[in-house]
Every structure is written in structure tokens, then in C-alpha cells.
Amino acid sequence: MSNYPALHMIVDGRAIDSSTAGEQAVFNPATEERLGTLAWATTEHLDDALASSARAYQTWKLVSAQDRGALLHKVADLLIERIPQIAPVLCLEQGKSIREAAAELQYAADIFSYCAEEGKRTYGRIIPSRTEGHRQMVFKRPIGPSLGLSPWNFPGLVPARKIAMALAAGCTCILKASEETPATAMMIVQVCHDAGIPAGVVNLVFGDPPTVSSHLMDSDVIRKISFTGSIPVGKHLAKLASNRLQRCTLELGGHAPVIVLDDADPIYAARVAASAKFLRNAGQVCVAPTRFFVQEGVYKAFSNALAEIALSIKVGNGLDADTEMGPLANERRVDAMQRLVEDARAKGAKVLAGGHRVGQKGYFWAPTVLSDVDSSAVMMNEEPFGPLAPIVPFSRIEEVLVEANRLPQGLAAYAFTDSMTRASEIAEGIEAGVVTFNHVTAALPETPFGGVKESGDGREGGPEGLDAFMVTRYVSEARR
Ligand code: NAD
């Protein structure tokens, strides 16, 4: 494919495009065509990355927050300049529409800009002392070299988060981006280098994920892990991290409830929810709305409106200008959609829209709306990670809160209501790291993002995101 770049890792500023450790093909999910081949890191490459990260940390941690910020602003500016080149590549390897790909890269640039400024505000404090002549001070120091592990659903945004937060805090970052969508991460790391970030401050490796993560984590160099991905892998990494007590930020799966109360406008709620459900990466988003609980008074109007919108969505190759929803990122997701829809149907759900694969080539799945879905259906228990919208009626808020909180996940939750009283009741009662009312924007560079329960631990975004890459040091002096 002509405008898909040749793939390589980046260690200590050098490109590595061949290896004895193995390689993997990268495919276009819209056409199933092979886009390129990715070399896997050998043990020597990983050790080089560790040494490079440790070395670069010794100087990067001494760079002032102002100077680090100036470099991160350059990264943001250069990334924006390169969106026209990177967006089609993101689209080719991941599938989302070109409009979404460009928006994701703009968001990635916004993260760099935000971190450029927030790095200047990692303040300590002075604690009044008990003894005359003593000074008691608290400093924030970078935690050390970090390991960022990013998934295939946001190949631009998630690597940007891992890199920018680490660098703004004074840490270095080894990024192991998804092997299924490697080129976007590679182009972002290249932007970092071209903007003047010194060699070794950001290294990029690929390989067999369990081999790479266990090798890098079994090292004293890495002091912090930041992982975005599935709950089972997050639990596995948390166990590995316990060997050396590396700090973990884990952004794992969700299963977001959407509660539509009968005082809300069901048509508005359907329109807003549909944009997050279908138009955002075909539902392959950890904060995608996935369980729709609709109060009886507006149940029919909401279901009909959501189905109508789903049927109107233009599904196609992300590179086509009129495509609103691209393919799923891989065949595993298509198989999952098939399994989840068949199961819900068998348990009595009615399919109001979609429910089937689209076309013969590519991993396309129709935007799907199902009503009267039983709570025992697998899709009401397992994160669908795709364009499925199961709708269930309810009558009382107390009852819907119990159902919404029933699962081990607690990432995002959404509600539509015009009543402040009912909104407060939901905000208090729901178990989630992020709750929004009457809109579905769950994360911004400046807001803390993360889950509760099995959806993860720690926060990315906002001051909390930088704090996760810092340790608190207490220093006290006595005057003699
Ligand atoms: P998976 O569990 O195989 O992989 C999830 C991610 O973890 C991938 O990026 C993979 O490369 C990485 N990974 C796997 N084993 C690893 C290891 N030992 N060390 C380090 N990284 C490792 O699942 P999948 O088929 O890729 O995706 C399916 C599910 O994952 C989805 O249904 C969803 O629940 C979850 N997921 C969540 C997010 C998110 O944004 N939180 C992103 C992608 C996938």
C-alpha cells in the first residue's frame, strides 16, 4: 500500500527494521490486504531500550519544566502539521473514518500541549515546622523510566497520553504500542524526535506482548507501568509489577450504563448516545455506551429513534469521505459480535437494527440495536467492544442503579435527565470513575480519567495524570 510507511522500532534514536526474533504482518481491516511487516524486538533490542531509557533519564530529569514544556509544545505543533500524513495511515491500519482519525490526532496534540503547561505546575509545599529554625519541604520528583503499553483502538491518542504525561513529569518512556496498529505510534515517536526530544527519552519497541512486557518489567530500570487494554491482561501485569513494586496505572475495560430517565428528551438522548456508540470507532472504545437502561415512559420513543439512526449510518472504508463508521479493527471483534448477537436473540432480544456482518471483504458489522435484552445475555455482562446497543426498560432509579452497578467494571456511566435531584442521586449512587449527564464526553486532556473496581487503577489526564509519574520527596533542614 503506497502511503503506508515501512515499519520500524526506534531505540536510542535509531530505526530498527529487521530482527531475528520474528515478525508480524499488519493488515487493513477494511480490505484484509497486507499493509506491511513489523520486526519484533530481540532480547538485545529490549536491553538496549532499557539502557537507553536509563541513560536518557539521567539528563532528562534535570531539564527544567519550562524547557521540557517548550519541547512538548513543539511536538504538539509538529504533530498538527503532520495530521494530513498520519491520519490516512491511522485509518489504513485501524479502520476508523478519516474524520475520526484526524480528530484523534488533534486530541493527541492537545495532550502534548496540556502536558507542556501542566509540567510547570507540579508544585511541592512547605509544611510549618514544630521547631524554630527547621524547614520542612515537600518536592515532587519524577518516578523514573516508564513503560507504556498501548492498544489498537486508539493508536494515536493512547501513545500520546503515555509519552506526554511521562515526559512532562521528567520521566523517560519505553512505548510498546500495539503490533496491530504500529505505524501511527511510530510516526508520533518520530515527531517527538524531529521536535527535538533527545534520543532515548522515548523508545519504541514491538514484539510478542507477553515476552516484551515480562522482559522489560523484570528490570530495575522500569519504575512505572502505564497500560491500556483488557482486564485480564491488566491483572496479569499488576501481578508482574508486584515483583519489583513498580507503580501501575491501569486503564482497562468498561461496560458503560446509559440511563435515560423519563424527564429527558428521548430523541436528543438517542442522537447523542448514537454518536458515542457507533460513530466513535464503531463502539471499540472502553468508555463506549454499552448498556442502555431506559425508563418506561420514554422506552419506545428512545428505542425507535436509536434504531432509526443506526439504520441511517453510512458504513464503509474509513478512507471514503462519506463514511461515518468504519470496519471493526480485526476479525476477533466480528466473531465476538456474531456470538453476542446470537446469544441475545436466543434469550429473547428483538433486533431493531443491524445484527449482521456487512459485505464479503473487510471486518464490517452493521450498527446494531436490540430491545428487551435479558440481563443474562452475554452482551449485558461482557464488554461488547463493538457497535451493539442493547436496550432494557426500567421503572425506578433505585432498581436501575443496582443493575448498573452489578458488574465488576466501573469506568464510565452516562445519564440523561433534566432533574438536578435525580442527577445527584445517580452521581452519588453509580460506581464509575467518570459520570456525565446529557452529554457523552468522558475524557479531555485536562480531566482525570480512569475507572473503579476492575476497570483499573490510577488516573490519566489532568494533574492526577502527571502525579502518577511522580514521587513525593520530603526534605527537612535545620539552621545551625
Ligand atoms: P487482549 O486481551 O488480547 O489484548 C489487549 C491489549 O493488551 C492488546 O493491545 C495486546 O497487545 C495487549 N497485551 C496482551 N497481552 C499482553 C501482555 N502480556 N503484556 C502486555 N500487553 C499485552 O484483547 P484484544 O483481543 O486485543 O481486545 C479485546 C478486549 O480488550 C476488548 O474486548 C476490550 O475489552 C479490551 N480492550 C480495551 C481497551 C481499552 O481502551 N481499555 C483497548 C483495547 C482492548
Residues whose N, C-alpha, C, O or C-beta is under 5 A from the ligand:
A	BS01	NAD	L149 S150 P151 W152 N153 S178 P209 P210 S213 T228 G229 S230 V233 E251 L252 G253 C286 R332 E383 F385
